[in-house]
Amino acid sequence: VSLCSSFGLKPSTLVEHWEVFYLNSQLEKNTLLNSHIDKFRVFLQTQQRNDFIREHGGVHIYTKDDLDTFFTGDAMLVDSKTPNKVVGSREAQYITPPQPRVKVTPRQVPSPTTPFSQRTTKCTVQFVFNDHLPDASSSAVDDIQQSEDLVLRKLKDVRRCQLEELSTGLKPGCRYMADQVESRFNELERRIKKFVQAFSEYESVPLSQHVAYASQEKILVVGRVCYDTEEADPNAVLLEGSVEYSGGHRVRLDLREISQFSLFPGQILVVEGHNPSGHCLVASRIFYSLPLPPHSAPDDNPLAKRQATDLTVKTQTPQPLHMIVASGPFTTSDNLSFEPLMELLAYARNKRPNVLLLMGPFVDAEHPHVKQGITDRVLSHVFQEEITTRLEDYCQFLGAGARVILIPSTRDVFHDRIFPQPPFNSFMFEDSSQQISLLPNPSVFRLDEVSIGCCTTDILRHLSSEEAARNPPGTSSDRMSRLGAQLVGQRSFYPLFPPALGTCLDLAVNPSALDLPCTPDIIVLSSDLVPFVKVESQPRTENLTTLLVNPGRLAKGAMGGTFVEAMVTLPSTPQLSSIGARAKLSFIKI
């Protein structure tokens, strides 16, 4: 109570400070000594002084060196006010000789010089996808705004787009850590059953054969890919059947007759072949890609229908979607000042997009200052001070029409470390106008007529290390496009099983949160791999494609990374109904 009263702290805040002091001091015993209280009091004083210096950088902190200056000045003032006072010889020897007056100036706290702040180029375009399409500043919709003054244009509110969440992710506050072997078994069985149902509708062929059924004739079986070795090897592939159709039996899969394939553990396959002995299935054809249809047909125009009845939409003319996408970390590895995020928000203020999509990690658990415990701030406070405050200021600057979408990561040190992952708690933001949308990881949502899927778990890197692939002799294929297409074909954000180390996969709460409810127009996958954009065509459909996008990391080490600025126009002709023909993506180095 005395400490709370002395330092003006709430009990909960005092507990947080004590936890930081306890960890930094490496106290092993649970006994509280008077010496600990004294050290804790000094710790609170130091922390309050540092916070004051951080907030008031130009204020001078007086030290012992300043005492002579003040005492000398005061003595001179006293002497000037009492000219008739006679100083005796005995008193004179104790008086400090007069010194020239020193001018006291506030101590300036120098701003630290970082490699990021010393970079020579800022916000440079690395490459552009569909460079021939107009960008946000030259689109036909903004012709009226181009004739106006730049200041007046920036005073206008950003157009508010429609947001609809399509996936069923986890809810905040859900209870987890109840994952068992049974829940994982049930999820694998569910995936096989759904794939069998989809294949039966797709090919009109029933699947009920046992994987170990001995037959000289060709049969169709379904199962899950497993490896007989620790490393990916096309010669050590096993096919595990479902419990319902095959009793969970496994057979070796002979791929000598297959010239091109891409396999990984957990992948659901439909194999056509023959099994003479019942122990080895010689495959002649394999099916592992059954994409879902898109959320809405391109010829339908529900936006125009909604605009005729929705009074909140002010214009009857469909407008393009302008979006900025960035993936964390949002600060460099040498500090927690979040300089890349500040540069990104400054760029967004100038460009004024409809949507700012930010994908975690925000406060990275892999950051050196976090791992080593160098920071003296509570990590949840770091998020509120560096992320929340800046985003609220950004929304206030652009007006009520601007949207910000936040998707967490399992590397966020203050959030639930589980995948699939619930969204951030809404109490962390003071968002009265509902401009900041908090979505789970992974999630699928729709902005106007563009469906977007997002996942912050690095599934591309995980699949890359577990893939066993083969191409016909003399040919090659794009690996990133091939890996991204696996998510669409398997209808899952994370079809790999067993998961990679550190994934924190939990299939007990809501395993269907990993499913794709539809084939999105754009799939954004945060990855440490090279930034890219790939166009994936959907089979048996015309003018329907999916854009696979890796925006890269906004911060890489002590330097800046990349982000994406996207401009998606509405289809004007059936030939331009494909998202790959009407989306312009600019990869920009921060």
C-alpha positions, 0 to 999 in steps of 0.5 A: 500500500505504501509503494502504491501511494508513493509512486501513484500506481494501481495494485495491478500495475505494481504487480506487473512491475514486481514481475519484471523486477523479480525476473531481472533480479533472478530471485530464486527463493520465494521469501520476501526480505526487506532488502528486496523491498529496498531494491524494488523501491530503487527499481521503481524510482529508476523506471519512473525517471526513465519513463519521464525522460522518454516522454519529455526528452528536452527536460534537464535532469539535475545532478550533483554537478549542477549544485555549485552553479545554483549555490554560486548564483544564489550567493551572488543574489543575496549579496546584491540584495544586502549591500550594507552587510559587512562580512567579517574576516572569519566569515569571508574565508568560508565564502566561495569565491565568486565565479562566472555565471554558467548558463543552464540549458536543458539536457537534450536526449540524442535520438539513437542512430539506427541502420534503418534510419540511415538507409538511403532509399525509402519506399522504392518499388521492387517489382509490379504485377500487371504494371499496365493496369492503373494505380490508385492515383490514376484510376478513372474513379479518381479523375474528379479528385485529381482536378482538386487541390491535394490538400482538399483531396486529403481532407476527404474521408476514405471510401468505406468498403464492405467487410464480411467474415466467411470463415469460422475461426476461434473466438477470443477467450476460448479454452485450449490445451486439451488436444489429445491423440483422439482429436487428431485421429478424428480430424484426419478421418474427417479430412479423408471423408470430406475428400471422398465426398468431394471426389465422388461429386467431382468425378461421379465415382464411388470410393470404397475399396480397401487400400490393401485389396489385392487385385490385378485390375485397376482400383480406386483407393483413398488415403493419407500420405506418410513417409517411411523415413524421416526425410522426404523420399519418393521411394519411401511413400506410404498410403494410409487408408481411413478407418472406415474404408481400410481399417487404417492399414498402410501400403507402400506406394509405387510411383514409377509410372507417375511422371509428375507429382508433388507429395507431402505428409498429411496430403489426401490422395485418390490413387488409381492403380493395381495391387497384385500382392496387397502390400504395394500399390502401383499407381498409374494416376493420382488425384490430390487437387479438388479446389472449392468453387469461388464465393460468388460467380463473376457474372453476378453483381451482388454489390450493385444489388446491395447499393440499390437498397443500402442507404449507407452506400453513397455512390451507385458506381462500383469502385476499385479496392485499394489495399496495403498489406504488410506482415510482421515483424514491424520493428528491426532486430536492434530495438523496439522503436517500431520504425518500419511501422511508422514508415508504413503508416506514413506511406499509408496516410499519403496513399489513403487506402481503403484497407490496411491489412496487418499480419503478425507477429506484432511483438515478436517472441523471436526478437532479441530484446524479447528473448534476452529480456532486455526491455524494461516494459511489459510486452502487452504495454509495448503492443498498446503503446507502439501498435494500438496508439499509432493505429488509432491515430491513423484511423482518426487521421483518415476518417471513418471510412478507413479500415484496419484489419489485424491478424495475429501470429503464434509468434506474438509473445502476449497472445495465445500460442495456438494454431488455429488462433483466436483474434486479439481481444477487442478491449485492447482498442478504443474503436468506437467507429468500428474501423479496426477489425480483429480477425483470427488466424487463419481467416477468410473474409470478403472486401466488397466483391474480393474474397481474401484468405490470410494465414500467418503461419509459415506453411510454405516453408513447412511444406518446402522442407517436407515435399517430395516432387518429380517433374518430367525429364527436361521440364521444370515447375515453379515450386512456390506456385506448386506449394501454394496450389496445395492449399487450394487443392487440399482445401486447407490452410495447413494440410501438413501432418504431422505439423512442423516443430513449433507450430502449436497445432491444436485440433481439439477446439475447432479443427474446421477453422483450418478449412477453406470455406471457398476458393479465395480470389487472393490468398496472403501467406506470410513467409520468410521465403522470397516475396512473390505473387503467383497466379493459380488457375482453377481446373474445369473453370474459365476465367477463374484464378487465385492470386497467391501472395507472399508480401515478405516481412516488413522488417528483416534483421536491422534493415527494412523489408517489403510490403504490398500495395494492391489495386483491384478493379471490378470486372468490366468484361467477361475476359477481365473477370479473372482476378489475375487480370484485374489486380495490380500488385506493387512490391515496395521495399520500406 
